[in-house]
Amino acid sequence: MVTAPTKTDIEYAAFELPSFSIDAIRATKRTTPSIGPLDVLVRMKAASLNYRDIIVALGVYNPGIPLPRIPLSDGAGEVVEVGSSVTRFKVGDRVSPNFMTEWLAGKINATVKASDLGGTIDGVLREYAVFNEKSLVRIPEHLSYEEAATLPCAALTAWNGLVENGRLRAGETVLVMGTGGVSIFAMQLALLHGAEVIATTSSDEKMKRLKKMGAAHVINYKNTPDWEKEVVKYTCGRGVDHVVEIGGAGTLAKSAVSVKLGGHISLIGVLADAKQKSNFEISLLMKAVKLQGVFVGSVEMYERMNAAISLHKMKPVIDKTFKANQIIEALKYQQSGAHFGKIVITI
Ligand SMILES: NC(=O)c1ccc[n+]([C@@H]2O[C@H](COP(=O)([O-])OP(=O)(O)OC[C@H]3O[C@@H](n4cnc5c(N)ncnc54)[C@H](OP(=O)(O)O)[C@@H]3O)[C@@H](O)[C@H]2O)c1
């Protein structure tokens, strides 16, 4: 059998984290490896940032990751070569790798957890990357590379929490916190399912945007420190069906008050400081709440989410786009919390 020549040994531009500091990220050169029979060579076109990318760069997410490491988990690109046994994709297809390249379906386990892009393994802030065909999904046709690059972590986490685990249904009420990537996707996906959204934010300007996007009620959590009481009022004393919890210890007690009897909390993030004391364990217990830890999602979930996004022509909310060589500036902008939705990098 004659084997087609492969595009190996292409020298390409990438960025790497040589030590744990955002300022240390630098440009570098890498070379494409030869691709195996089930591999796909992708020309990365865009990436997006998550809060995780900041804590990876600071050495807080996983101080044990080998350095130098190519950062960022989320990207989208074009297939430029396929291995001899690849059946799912062809040259020219538009694709995106799953956050955990080995998590194809079923439940998360230790093996698949250790395949996180831009963490345990090299990420997507580079011109070329090789993936097993099983790690890739087709991106929705109505989305640009920039828009599709926002989906792998933030959108899929929101989808997993609300839809896969939460079994979200029309007519239910969802509480989302702040206007970061996960929360804005959670709001969009909740609205797409016919649910009502109550949102919190720290800024009056962002309150207006949340309202415009379709939030039924918006609360400024800075001006209204007891915002959970407002949430209970807005639901006529009943509480919300789902909470998309991105605050952690600093907001969990308030989520426990906000949620209804038998409701569901997706435990996703830890952005808020824990200063206030409360008896939240009792609230959770007495309300027989389901508290569900969420860690992004599988390739199968990614495909199910993309089907919904495609059908409803849902568009991610992009706050700002940077060039790859502005990665340090972009991460610092994310760190400032000034953004609304997602920050994108073109490659
Ligand atoms: N479990 C998982 O698989 C998974 C996946 C993705 C993300 N996460 C975690 O989820 C969290 C959010 O990630 P992200 O990428 O969406 O972050 P992000 O885009 O950086 O979100 C930042 C926004 O969060 C809001 N925020 C901060 N503190 C808050 C508080 N005390 N109460 C309410 N909102 C607050 C602020 O919104 P306003 O400016 O509107 O106040 C801020 O602008 C992080 O902890 C991240 O590590 C977990």
The ligand as an ORCA input file, in Angstrom:
! r2SCAN-3c Opt
* xyz 0 1
  N     -16.262     22.885     36.807
  C     -15.907     23.146     35.568
  O     -15.803     22.274     34.713
  C     -15.680     24.565     35.187
  C     -15.685     24.954     33.832
  C     -15.566     26.311     33.517
  C     -15.408     27.231     34.550
  N     -15.349     26.806     35.837
  C     -15.226     27.767     36.936
  O     -16.381     28.605     36.903
  C     -16.028     29.920     37.308
  C     -16.393     30.894     36.199
  O     -15.544     30.676     35.094
  P     -15.605     31.641     33.819
  O     -14.558     31.198     32.873
  O     -17.019     31.792     33.370
  O     -15.131     33.009     34.538
  P     -15.084     34.480     34.025
  O     -15.563     34.594     32.615
  O     -13.726     35.035     34.355
  O     -16.161     35.183     34.979
  C     -15.860     36.347     35.690
  C     -17.166     36.964     36.192
  O     -17.692     36.246     37.300
  C     -18.515     37.112     38.048
  N     -18.259     36.981     39.480
  C     -17.105     37.081     40.147
  N     -17.321     36.977     41.480
  C     -18.655     36.827     41.630
  C     -19.517     36.710     42.749
  N     -19.056     36.744     43.999
  N     -20.845     36.566     42.534
  C     -21.333     36.543     41.284
  N     -20.568     36.675     40.176
  C     -19.254     36.829     40.368
  C     -18.207     38.545     37.602
  O     -19.316     38.992     36.842
  P     -19.918     40.482     37.006
  O     -18.863     41.395     36.456
  O     -21.171     40.461     36.214
  O     -20.171     40.714     38.473
  C     -16.960     38.366     36.738
  O     -16.880     39.305     35.703
  C     -14.526     29.853     37.649
  O     -14.368     29.588     39.029
  C     -14.035     28.680     36.834
  O     -12.859     28.106     37.342
  C     -15.482     25.504     36.161
*
